[in-house]
Amino acid sequence: MHPMLNVAVKAARRAGTVINRASLNLERLQVDRKQHNDFVTEVDRQAEAAIIETLSDAYPSHGFLAEETGAQNVDAENVWIIDPLDGTTNFIHGFPQYAVSIALSVNGVTQQAVVYDPTRDELFTATRGAGAYLDRRRLRVATQDRLANSLLGTGFPYREDQDLEKYLKIFADMTRQCAGLRRPGAASLDLAYVAAGRYDGFFESDLKPWDMAAGALLITESGGLVGNYRGEEGFLQSGEVMCANPRIFAQMVQCLSKYSNC
């Protein structure tokens, strides 16, 4: 394992310990509302602090782009992109679908990725050019070649500033085109599931870099494609992401490109 990935794994597991401990006493959890249906807990903050402390101890000159504390030294060559608890709403309701997501960007290119599911103790990792793994098992995207037979993941709008009416059109269109849509509520895990072949594809808009950076590298290192709804690059900046194996990806582009904001 690459030394930087090894440190990221250590940080993710440390955050997972914080999350698992807190999950035993959810009734005592302090929850704050960022905006409508967008929550943050003391666990998000504690997990993020644990991650940043672990990474900073090993690499004091590195920068950070983190969901809760924002940007720190992001002009550095090496920048860690962190979501300490992706799926906070799930977590506070005791729904076991959430994850820690950590990616390392070097000169703007994601080089290392960790997505850790603390409820299942599943560790997804990737190093650019060296493949993606679930624990020690090499990952490959699914081999499905027809969208009509595909199981897709997605994310529904949940904030007031998101276009629910537009999404309902996309949802109806894609429902007719595929075998099934699922919305568990943690984008980083959804992306990891595409890399592992559990989903045939995934799409969502209005995401942030910390939702996507690690999962996107997992997918490309597993033989999949990632882009916006037009199949183009720049999804980390636009927040509009779609991914699948190459054959399903092309079919999804045909369905989703007309809905693209890019």
C-alpha positions as CSV (number, residue, x, y, z in Angstrom):
1,M,0.0,0.0,0.0
2,H,1.3,3.5,-0.9
3,P,2.5,5.3,2.3
4,M,0.1,8.2,1.9
5,L,-2.8,5.8,1.4
6,N,-1.7,3.9,4.5
7,V,-1.9,7.1,6.5
8,A,-5.4,7.9,5.0
9,V,-6.6,4.4,6.0
10,K,-5.4,5.1,9.5
11,A,-7.3,8.4,9.6
12,A,-10.4,6.8,8.2
13,R,-10.4,4.0,10.7
14,R,-9.9,6.5,13.5
15,A,-12.9,8.5,12.3
16,G,-14.8,5.3,12.1
17,T,-14.1,4.6,15.7
18,V,-15.6,8.0,16.6
19,I,-18.7,7.3,14.5
20,N,-19.3,3.8,15.8
21,R,-18.9,4.9,19.4
22,A,-21.4,7.7,18.9
23,S,-23.9,5.3,17.1
24,L,-24.5,3.5,20.4
25,N,-26.0,6.7,22.0
26,L,-27.9,8.4,19.2
27,E,-30.5,9.7,21.6
28,R,-27.8,11.9,23.2
29,L,-26.5,13.3,19.9
30,Q,-26.4,17.0,19.4
31,V,-27.7,17.9,16.0
32,D,-27.5,21.3,14.3
33,R,-29.2,22.3,11.0
34,K,-27.1,23.9,8.3
35,Q,-30.2,24.5,6.2
36,H,-33.4,22.7,5.4
37,N,-32.7,18.9,5.5
38,D,-28.9,19.5,5.8
39,F,-27.6,18.4,9.2
40,V,-24.3,18.4,11.1
41,T,-23.5,16.7,14.4
42,E,-20.7,16.9,16.9
43,V,-19.7,13.5,15.5
44,D,-19.1,15.0,12.0
45,R,-16.8,17.6,13.7
46,Q,-15.0,15.1,15.9
47,A,-14.5,12.7,13.1
48,E,-13.1,15.4,10.8
49,A,-10.8,16.7,13.6
50,A,-9.5,13.1,14.0
51,I,-8.8,12.8,10.3
52,I,-7.1,16.1,9.9
53,E,-5.0,15.5,13.0
54,T,-3.8,12.2,11.7
55,L,-3.0,13.5,8.3
56,S,-1.4,16.7,9.6
57,D,0.9,14.8,11.9
58,A,2.2,12.8,9.0
59,Y,2.2,15.6,6.4
60,P,2.3,19.0,8.1
61,S,2.7,20.9,4.8
62,H,-0.4,19.4,3.1
63,G,-3.7,21.4,2.6
64,F,-7.3,20.4,3.3
65,L,-10.7,20.7,1.7
66,A,-13.1,19.4,4.3
67,E,-16.9,19.5,4.6
68,E,-17.1,21.0,8.1
69,T,-13.9,23.1,8.4
70,G,-13.7,24.2,4.8
71,A,-10.5,25.1,2.9
72,Q,-7.0,25.2,4.6
73,N,-3.9,25.8,2.5
74,V,-5.6,24.6,-0.7
75,D,-2.9,26.1,-2.8
76,A,-0.5,23.4,-1.6
77,E,0.7,20.7,-4.0
78,N,-1.0,18.1,-1.9
79,V,-4.6,18.6,-0.7
80,W,-6.7,16.2,1.2
81,I,-10.4,16.2,0.3
82,I,-12.5,15.0,3.3
83,D,-16.0,14.0,4.1
84,P,-15.9,12.8,7.7
85,L,-19.4,11.4,7.8
86,D,-21.1,11.1,4.4
87,G,-24.8,10.3,5.1
88,T,-25.3,12.3,8.3
89,T,-29.1,12.1,8.0
90,N,-28.9,8.3,7.8
91,F,-26.6,8.3,10.8
92,I,-28.8,10.4,13.1
93,H,-31.7,8.1,12.3
94,G,-29.8,4.9,12.9
95,F,-29.9,3.9,9.3
96,P,-26.7,2.0,8.6
97,Q,-25.6,3.6,5.3
98,Y,-22.9,6.2,5.8
99,A,-19.1,6.4,5.3
100,V,-15.9,8.2,5.8
101,S,-14.4,9.6,2.5
102,I,-10.8,10.8,2.1
103,A,-9.0,11.6,-1.2
104,L,-5.6,13.1,-1.9
105,S,-5.3,15.5,-4.8
106,V,-1.8,16.2,-6.1
107,N,-1.6,19.3,-8.3
108,G,-5.3,18.9,-9.0
109,V,-5.4,15.2,-9.8
110,T,-6.8,12.6,-7.4
111,Q,-4.0,10.1,-6.6
112,Q,-5.2,8.3,-3.4
113,A,-8.7,7.3,-2.2
114,V,-10.3,5.8,0.8
115,V,-14.0,5.1,1.4
116,Y,-14.6,3.4,4.8
117,D,-18.0,2.0,5.9
118,P,-17.7,1.7,9.7
119,T,-20.9,-0.2,10.1
120,R,-19.7,-3.1,7.9
121,D,-16.0,-2.5,8.4
122,E,-15.6,-2.4,4.6
123,L,-12.5,-0.5,3.4
124,F,-12.4,0.6,-0.2
125,T,-9.1,1.9,-1.4
126,A,-7.4,3.0,-4.6
127,T,-4.1,4.4,-5.8
128,R,-4.0,5.9,-9.3
129,G,-2.4,3.4,-11.7
130,A,-2.4,0.6,-9.1
131,G,-6.1,-0.5,-9.0
132,A,-8.9,-0.4,-6.5
133,Y,-9.6,-2.8,-3.7
134,L,-12.2,-3.8,-1.1
135,D,-9.9,-4.9,1.7
136,R,-7.5,-7.1,-0.2
137,R,-9.8,-8.1,-3.1
138,R,-9.3,-6.3,-6.4
139,L,-12.4,-4.5,-7.7
140,R,-13.9,-4.5,-11.1
141,V,-17.0,-2.7,-12.3
142,A,-20.0,-4.8,-13.4
143,T,-20.1,-6.4,-16.8
144,Q,-23.7,-5.6,-17.6
145,D,-24.1,-4.3,-21.1
146,R,-27.7,-3.3,-21.3
147,L,-29.2,-0.3,-19.4
148,A,-32.5,-2.1,-19.4
149,N,-31.1,-4.8,-17.1
150,S,-29.1,-2.4,-14.9
151,L,-29.4,-1.5,-11.3
152,L,-28.5,2.2,-10.8
153,G,-27.9,4.3,-7.7
154,T,-28.9,7.9,-7.5
155,G,-29.5,10.8,-5.0
156,F,-32.7,12.7,-4.6
157,P,-32.7,16.5,-4.0
158,Y,-33.1,17.3,-0.3
159,R,-32.3,21.1,0.0
160,E,-34.7,23.9,-0.9
161,D,-32.4,25.4,-3.5
162,Q,-32.3,22.2,-5.6
163,D,-34.6,21.7,-8.6
164,L,-37.0,18.9,-7.4
165,E,-39.3,19.2,-10.5
166,K,-36.4,18.7,-12.8
167,Y,-35.2,15.7,-10.9
168,L,-38.6,14.1,-10.9
169,K,-38.5,14.2,-14.7
170,I,-35.0,12.6,-14.7
171,F,-36.3,10.0,-12.2
172,A,-39.2,9.1,-14.3
173,D,-37.1,8.9,-17.5
174,M,-34.4,6.7,-15.9
175,T,-36.9,4.5,-14.2
176,R,-38.4,3.6,-17.6
177,Q,-34.9,2.9,-18.9
178,C,-33.3,0.6,-16.3
179,A,-34.2,-2.3,-14.1
180,G,-34.2,-0.4,-10.8
181,L,-33.1,2.8,-9.0
182,R,-31.8,2.9,-5.4
183,R,-31.2,5.9,-3.2
184,P,-29.5,4.9,0.1
185,G,-28.3,8.4,0.8
186,A,-24.4,8.4,0.9
187,A,-22.9,9.3,-2.4
188,S,-19.4,8.1,-1.5
189,L,-20.7,4.6,-0.8
190,D,-22.8,4.7,-3.9
191,L,-19.7,5.4,-6.0
192,A,-17.8,2.6,-4.2
193,Y,-20.6,0.2,-5.0
194,V,-20.2,1.0,-8.7
195,A,-16.5,0.2,-8.4
196,A,-17.4,-3.1,-6.6
197,G,-20.0,-4.1,-9.2
198,R,-22.9,-3.8,-6.8
199,Y,-24.4,-1.1,-8.9
200,D,-24.2,-1.0,-12.7
201,G,-24.2,2.8,-12.6
202,F,-24.9,5.9,-10.6
203,F,-25.9,9.5,-11.2
204,E,-26.5,12.6,-9.1
205,S,-26.2,16.4,-9.2
206,D,-25.5,19.2,-6.7
207,L,-22.7,17.2,-5.0
208,K,-19.5,18.6,-3.5
209,P,-15.9,17.5,-4.2
210,W,-15.7,15.7,-0.9
211,D,-18.7,13.6,-1.9
212,M,-17.1,12.4,-5.1
213,A,-13.3,12.6,-5.2
214,A,-12.5,9.3,-3.5
215,G,-15.3,7.3,-5.1
216,A,-14.5,8.6,-8.6
217,L,-10.9,7.3,-8.3
218,L,-12.2,3.9,-7.1
219,I,-14.4,3.7,-10.2
220,T,-11.7,4.6,-12.8
221,E,-9.2,2.2,-11.1
222,S,-11.9,-0.5,-11.4
223,G,-12.3,0.0,-15.1
224,G,-15.3,2.3,-15.1
225,L,-15.9,5.8,-16.5
226,V,-16.9,9.0,-14.6
227,G,-18.1,12.3,-16.0
228,N,-21.0,14.7,-16.0
229,Y,-24.3,14.0,-17.6
230,R,-22.8,14.6,-21.0
231,G,-20.0,12.2,-20.2
232,E,-17.4,15.0,-20.0
233,E,-14.8,15.9,-17.4
234,G,-15.1,18.6,-14.7
235,F,-17.7,16.8,-12.5
236,L,-15.8,17.7,-9.3
237,Q,-16.3,21.4,-10.1
238,S,-19.9,21.1,-11.5
239,G,-21.2,18.7,-8.9
240,E,-23.0,16.7,-11.6
241,V,-21.7,13.2,-11.8
242,M,-22.5,10.0,-13.7
243,C,-20.5,6.7,-13.7
244,A,-20.7,3.2,-15.0
245,N,-18.8,0.6,-17.0
246,P,-18.1,1.9,-20.5
247,R,-21.1,0.3,-22.2
248,I,-23.6,1.4,-19.7
249,F,-22.0,4.8,-19.4
250,A,-22.6,5.5,-23.1
251,Q,-26.3,4.5,-22.7
252,M,-26.7,6.7,-19.7
253,V,-25.3,9.7,-21.6
254,Q,-28.0,9.2,-24.2
255,C,-30.6,9.5,-21.4
256,L,-29.1,12.1,-19.2
257,S,-27.3,14.5,-21.5
258,K,-30.4,16.6,-22.1
259,Y,-30.7,17.3,-18.4
260,S,-27.1,18.5,-18.0
261,N,-26.4,21.9,-16.5
262,C,-22.8,21.8,-17.9
